[in-house]
Amino acid sequence: MKNKFSIIILLAIITISLTGCSKYEKDESYDTDLYGSYSKNMEAFLSDNADDINEDTNYSYYLNEKYKLNTDNTFQYNIKEIIEDNVTKDSSVNGKILSTEEISNDITQIVLDQEITDGSTGETSNKTIYKYKNILGQFFKIEVPKGKTFNLFLKNEYSTLNEGNVFNEDGFYHYCINYENCDCDKNNFGKYVRKDNIIYFQSMDEEHKDCYIIGYYIVKDGLFTPELYKVEEL
């Protein structure tokens, strides 16, 4: 199951059509405290490049997701997702922040009493999210090779299969569902490049081939995937 790995990349690519492009997406990360509201908002048309979701024609996609982390160690979470006029997610959760821990100078680990179910095993656990500067997302502990391009397999820890994102030294990446016996079609690979501490993905939109969007931040001991950004509340 591809789970969130390939979807993260897909949604990053979609934002090109929403925000425009100036070669490399601007890095808008900055240092801030933990508490406050973080959100992700998307409204776009997906193309048949997203063959893991829909192989037919373009279809509409809408997502609004928000976390509010409070100083009394409570949180609120809201999500609404609509795919082709069908509401696929619409829920709210109120709960407690069970723990926070600075696992490095870059990353804070946050454990919530928000129950999640592993799609592969059916086991339930408390949700863990991570903060990098003003962003909430996922952290993957892995050693990243030096260089603008490199060989790296980032295993999908949410799956029992040997699947995940594969970065090749030739500057291409793809999601592979059988890494040891990969026979993926190279025509569907995307391009990436490392610039400073950021891994950028080239847009797969033919009209924005010169655009590169942020896929991962390279942090101490691993990679961070940006998902929700802190918003200033009036």
C-alpha positions as CSV (number, residue, x, y, z in Angstrom):
1,M,0.0,0.0,0.0
2,K,1.5,3.3,-1.0
3,N,-0.1,5.1,1.9
4,K,1.0,8.7,2.5
5,F,4.4,8.5,0.9
6,S,3.4,8.9,-2.7
7,I,0.4,11.1,-1.8
8,I,2.7,13.6,-0.1
9,I,4.7,13.9,-3.3
10,L,1.6,14.1,-5.4
11,L,0.0,16.9,-3.4
12,A,3.3,18.8,-3.5
13,I,3.2,18.7,-7.3
14,I,-0.4,19.9,-7.3
15,T,0.4,23.1,-5.5
16,I,2.3,24.3,-8.6
17,S,-1.0,25.0,-10.3
18,L,-2.3,26.8,-7.3
19,T,0.7,29.0,-6.4
20,G,2.5,29.6,-9.7
21,C,6.2,29.0,-9.9
22,S,9.6,30.9,-9.9
23,K,12.0,28.0,-10.6
24,Y,12.4,26.9,-7.0
25,E,9.6,27.1,-4.4
26,K,10.4,29.7,-1.8
27,D,11.5,28.3,1.5
28,E,9.1,30.0,4.0
29,S,10.3,28.1,7.1
30,Y,11.2,30.1,10.2
31,D,11.8,29.5,13.9
32,T,8.7,29.7,16.2
33,D,7.3,28.1,19.3
34,L,5.1,25.0,19.3
35,Y,1.7,26.4,20.1
36,G,-0.8,27.8,17.6
37,S,-2.6,26.8,14.5
38,Y,-1.2,24.9,11.5
39,S,-3.1,24.3,8.3
40,K,-3.0,22.8,4.8
41,N,-5.5,24.0,2.1
42,M,-5.7,22.6,-1.4
43,E,-8.1,22.9,-4.3
44,A,-7.0,21.6,-7.7
45,F,-7.6,19.4,-10.6
46,L,-5.6,16.2,-10.6
47,S,-4.4,14.8,-13.9
48,D,-4.0,11.3,-15.1
49,N,-0.3,11.5,-14.0
50,A,-1.6,10.5,-10.6
51,D,-2.1,6.9,-11.9
52,D,-2.1,5.5,-8.4
53,I,-5.4,7.2,-7.6
54,N,-7.3,7.6,-10.9
55,E,-6.1,6.5,-14.4
56,D,-8.9,8.1,-16.3
57,T,-9.4,11.9,-16.9
58,N,-8.9,14.9,-14.7
59,Y,-10.9,15.2,-11.6
60,S,-11.3,17.7,-8.8
61,Y,-9.6,17.5,-5.4
62,Y,-10.2,19.6,-2.3
63,L,-8.5,19.4,1.1
64,N,-8.7,21.4,4.3
65,E,-6.7,20.2,7.3
66,K,-5.9,22.0,10.5
67,Y,-4.3,21.4,13.9
68,K,-4.5,23.8,16.8
69,L,-2.0,23.1,19.6
70,N,-2.9,24.8,22.8
71,T,-0.7,25.9,25.7
72,D,-2.8,23.8,28.2
73,N,-1.6,20.7,26.2
74,T,-4.9,20.1,24.4
75,F,-5.4,20.1,20.6
76,Q,-8.1,20.3,18.0
77,Y,-7.9,18.6,14.6
78,N,-10.2,19.1,11.6
79,I,-10.1,17.6,8.2
80,K,-12.3,17.7,5.1
81,E,-11.5,16.0,1.8
82,I,-13.6,16.0,-1.3
83,I,-12.6,14.0,-4.4
84,E,-14.8,14.5,-7.5
85,D,-17.7,15.8,-5.4
86,N,-17.5,12.9,-3.0
87,V,-16.8,13.7,0.6
88,T,-14.1,11.2,1.6
89,K,-13.2,12.7,4.9
90,D,-15.0,15.1,7.2
91,S,-14.2,14.8,10.9
92,S,-13.1,16.7,14.0
93,V,-11.1,15.5,17.0
94,N,-10.4,17.1,20.4
95,G,-7.8,15.6,22.7
96,K,-4.7,16.0,24.8
97,I,-1.0,16.4,23.9
98,L,0.5,13.4,25.7
99,S,4.1,14.4,25.3
100,T,6.6,16.6,23.4
101,E,10.3,15.9,23.0
102,E,13.1,17.7,21.2
103,I,14.7,14.7,19.5
104,S,17.3,17.0,17.9
105,N,18.0,20.6,17.5
106,D,15.8,20.6,14.4
107,I,12.9,18.3,15.3
108,T,10.2,18.2,18.0
109,Q,8.2,15.0,18.4
110,I,4.6,15.4,19.5
111,V,2.4,12.5,20.7
112,L,-1.3,13.0,20.7
113,D,-4.1,10.9,22.2
114,Q,-5.5,10.7,18.6
115,E,-6.0,7.1,17.7
116,I,-4.8,5.9,14.3
117,T,-5.1,2.5,12.8
118,D,-2.3,0.8,10.8
119,G,-3.7,-0.1,7.4
120,S,-1.4,-3.1,7.1
121,T,-1.7,-4.7,10.5
122,G,-5.0,-3.2,11.9
123,E,-3.2,-2.2,15.1
124,T,-4.1,1.1,16.8
125,S,-1.7,3.6,18.4
126,N,-1.5,7.2,19.4
127,K,-0.7,9.6,16.6
128,T,2.8,11.0,16.4
129,I,3.6,14.2,14.4
130,Y,6.8,16.2,14.2
131,K,7.5,19.9,14.1
132,Y,10.3,21.6,12.1
133,K,10.5,25.3,12.6
134,N,6.9,26.5,11.7
135,I,5.8,23.3,10.0
136,L,4.2,20.1,11.1
137,G,4.9,16.9,9.2
138,Q,6.6,13.5,9.3
139,F,10.2,12.7,10.2
140,F,12.1,9.7,8.8
141,K,15.4,8.7,10.5
142,I,17.8,8.0,7.8
143,E,21.3,8.9,6.7
144,V,21.2,11.1,3.5
145,P,24.2,10.9,1.2
146,K,26.0,14.0,0.2
147,G,25.7,15.5,-3.3
148,K,23.0,17.1,-5.4
149,T,21.8,13.6,-6.4
150,F,22.3,10.2,-4.7
151,N,21.1,6.7,-4.2
152,L,18.7,6.3,-1.4
153,F,15.7,4.0,-0.5
154,L,13.2,5.6,2.0
155,K,11.1,2.7,3.2
156,N,7.4,3.2,3.9
157,E,7.3,2.5,7.6
158,Y,3.5,2.3,7.4
159,S,3.6,-0.8,5.2
160,T,4.7,-4.4,5.9
161,L,5.9,-4.6,2.3
162,N,9.4,-3.6,1.1
163,E,8.1,-0.4,-0.6
164,G,8.9,3.3,-0.5
165,N,10.5,6.2,-2.3
166,V,13.6,5.5,-4.4
167,F,16.1,8.2,-5.2
168,N,18.6,7.4,-7.9
169,E,22.0,9.0,-8.5
170,D,20.9,10.0,-12.0
171,G,18.5,12.6,-10.5
172,F,15.3,10.6,-10.8
173,Y,12.9,9.3,-8.1
174,H,9.9,7.1,-8.0
175,Y,7.7,5.1,-5.6
176,C,8.5,1.3,-5.8
177,I,6.2,-1.4,-4.3
178,N,8.9,-4.1,-4.6
179,Y,12.3,-2.5,-4.0
180,E,14.4,-5.7,-4.2
181,N,12.9,-6.6,-7.5
182,C,12.0,-3.3,-9.0
183,D,10.6,-3.3,-12.5
184,C,9.0,0.1,-12.5
185,D,8.5,2.0,-15.7
186,K,11.2,4.7,-16.0
187,N,8.9,6.8,-18.1
188,N,6.9,7.5,-14.9
189,F,9.9,8.6,-12.9
190,G,10.1,12.2,-11.7
191,K,13.2,14.4,-11.3
192,Y,14.6,15.7,-8.1
193,V,17.6,17.8,-6.9
194,R,19.2,18.7,-3.6
195,K,19.8,22.4,-3.0
196,D,21.4,23.2,0.4
197,N,19.2,21.3,3.0
198,I,16.1,20.9,0.7
199,I,15.2,18.1,-1.7
200,Y,13.1,19.6,-4.6
201,F,10.9,17.7,-6.9
202,Q,10.3,18.9,-10.5
203,S,6.7,19.5,-11.4
204,M,5.2,16.8,-13.6
205,D,2.8,19.4,-15.1
206,E,3.9,19.9,-18.7
207,E,3.2,23.7,-18.4
208,H,5.5,24.0,-15.3
209,K,8.5,21.8,-16.1
210,D,10.8,24.5,-14.9
211,C,9.2,24.5,-11.5
212,Y,10.7,22.7,-8.5
213,I,8.7,22.3,-5.2
214,I,9.9,21.4,-1.8
215,G,9.6,17.7,-1.1
216,Y,11.8,17.2,2.0
217,Y,14.0,19.1,4.4
218,I,17.3,17.4,5.2
219,V,17.6,17.7,9.0
220,K,19.9,16.2,11.6
221,D,19.6,12.4,11.4
222,G,17.0,12.3,8.7
223,L,14.4,13.8,6.4
224,F,11.3,15.9,7.3
225,T,8.3,16.0,5.0
226,P,6.3,19.3,5.3
227,E,2.6,19.0,5.6
228,L,0.9,21.8,7.6
229,Y,2.2,25.3,8.0
230,K,1.7,27.6,11.0
231,V,-0.8,30.4,10.4
232,E,-1.0,33.7,12.2
233,E,-4.4,34.2,13.9
234,L,-6.0,37.6,14.0
